[in-house]
Structure formats: C-alpha cells, structure tokens
Amino acid sequence: MPRLLILLSLCNLVIGTGAFVIGGLIAPIATDLRVPPAAAGQAMTAYALSTAVLAPLALVLTGQWPRRRALVAGLAVFALGNLLCALADSLVLLLAGRVLMGVGAMFTPVAAGLAVALVEPARRGRALSLVFLGISLSYVVGVPLGAWLGFRHGWAVPVGAVAAIAAASAALLALLVPRHIDAPGARFQGLGGLLARREVLWALLLTLLYFTAIFVVFSYIGPVLQALQPMSTERLSVTLALFGVAGVVGTLVGGWANDHFGARRSLTVQLAVLAAMMALVPLTRGSYPAMLAVFLAWGVAGFGMMAPQQSRLAALDAAQAPMLLSLNTSMLYFGTALGAAIGGPASLLVGFDRLAWVGVPFAVAGWLALRLGGSTARRTQPA
C-alpha cells in the first residue's frame, strides 16, 4: 500500500477524535454550559449536519484544487473549529465551532478519493480500510484519552488539544504530500444522472439508516454506559478504548471481507449482527461482562461496514467516485445528526439504558435497503 495512505489514516485519527470525543463528555459540557444533557448532545447534531450539507459544497468548490491543497485546507478549518469549541462559554459558540469543524471534515472524502485512485480495484477494500483505520483508532486512543482528560481537567482541554494537533497535522501534510497527485476532484457535473440511478439511491439510503441506528446510541454513549453499569471515569475510558479496539478489528476485517467475499455478503452479515447486538444491549444492564461483549460485537460489525459500502459505491462509477464518496459521507452525517436528534428526546421517554432499542428498527430497515438494492452489490464482485 502507498505510504501516503498511512499519513491520511493518522490525520483521520485526529478527525475522528475531534468529532466523537464530545459523546463521552456530554455530562461535564452540560454542567459547564448550564444546559440539559439532551441539549449538549446536539453538538453532535450540529457537526453532523454541517458535514452532511456544507462539507460536500466545500469539496466541490475545491474540486479543481491540487489534492494537497484541499487536504491541508480541510484539516486547517477543522483545527479552527475545534479552537472555537475549546474557547466556547455558551452552547451557541460550541455549536458554531462544531459547524466549522463539519466544513473541515471534507478532508475525509478527499482522502477516500485518493485511496480509490492510488490502488487497483482488487486492493480497493484494503486501501479504504487503511484510510478509515484512523477513524477507528480514534475510539481506541483519542476518544477514551479525551474523555479521561475531560473529566480530570475540564472538557475544553481535550478539545483544545485536538485543535493543536490538527493544525500541526495540516502543516505536516503541506510538507509531505506530493504537489501533484493523479486523482479526480468532486464536481457537480453528472450529479443528476447519479441520483437518478436506483442502485445509487438504495446504497445511499443504507448508509443513512445504519448510521442513524448507531448514533441514536453513540451520541450519548457516556450516559448510556453509566445507565447500564455505573462506573468510574477510569473504567469508562477503558470501556470506550475497548470499543475502539473492536472498531479497529472491524475496519480491517471489513476491508478483507470486501475483497474476498464481495460487498453484499459482507454487509448482509454485518447488518444482521448490528441489529442483533442493539437488541441485546438493554438486556445487559447490571452485568459489565455481558455489556462489554455486546458492545464489542457491535463495534466489529458497525465499523466493518465502512470499507464494503465505500467500495460498493466507488465500483458504480470510477470517474464519479469522489462525488459518490462525498454523497455517502453526507448520508453518514445526516444519519449521525438524525440519530442524535432522535436519541435525545427518546432518552427522556425510555431512559438511556433502553435507548438502543430505538435504533433497532433503523438497522433492520438498512438490511431491507441492502436487499432491495441488490443490483448494486452484484456489480461489486470479490477480487
């Protein structure tokens, strides 16, 4: 694999940490800003909507730029958004910073487009899994470490640290990424034709549904874990780290499964496991080992879907791969926003311990979308 993909993966580690560390710090943020936890959780919604709507626009506006400039610009804007969040003394400023972070998240589809362009189709699944490995690693390193720092020294400390690391990473990209890389940028031309294709719409709907299912719970992962099994901040950090390890395993397994069994088979199994684990989560209340086992299986299945789904879309139209991956990222974050928006009010009705049940219907609907959009999957054969 090109060594550039490793650098992009490390940058995605920074992106993932900044994006999701908030989920484990909802309680201290709510206390500090004097708002309810459900309101503080809308920081996830703000980031997700911005990434879904504004990041694709930024991606197209920078479509004619050299890929190095687009990567650096995205990470620099992400750093600026984190800095604003770290300095926020009100929910409004926090949300504004999260919106700016969402614009900078255009970095991730640019990186995915490079992964597709730099390797032959037979290695596409593994290349994408390597780039997205950074997102998975953020759950192992960034999110639990950020949660520990936030509970020990205040939530603004890990957010400010992400801002500094993202700025340093942008400078590193400017130094190490080649000036000219043969990879297409996103463009609006041909977008109407893509959206008129049945298989594209079903594939994008799948991403929307399964991310909604996941983020109904993960937007409030701190309170959910505490409701299932009260624990110290140290144990909470370890639990989040173990969930991240499962995500790393899932990301690597997902890329391998895509290249050996095809996207459709891989996604069918992963969606079934995801729905089953979400149904089991509330039943593990009071048992830490059972809760951990279910969340680990959930992590492997949930993270494992990224590479097959991205590869599946890229196989539809190689020339339009950047736009397809950008649209997929939009659906990903629309799902994240929808999950956070649903999870907050739902937690008031059913409690954090039973919140996973609210996500189960979305996971099942995703499985149905995969079955109904089967013609897409048949185009993406094992290498």
Disulfide bonds with the S-S distance in Angstrom:
none
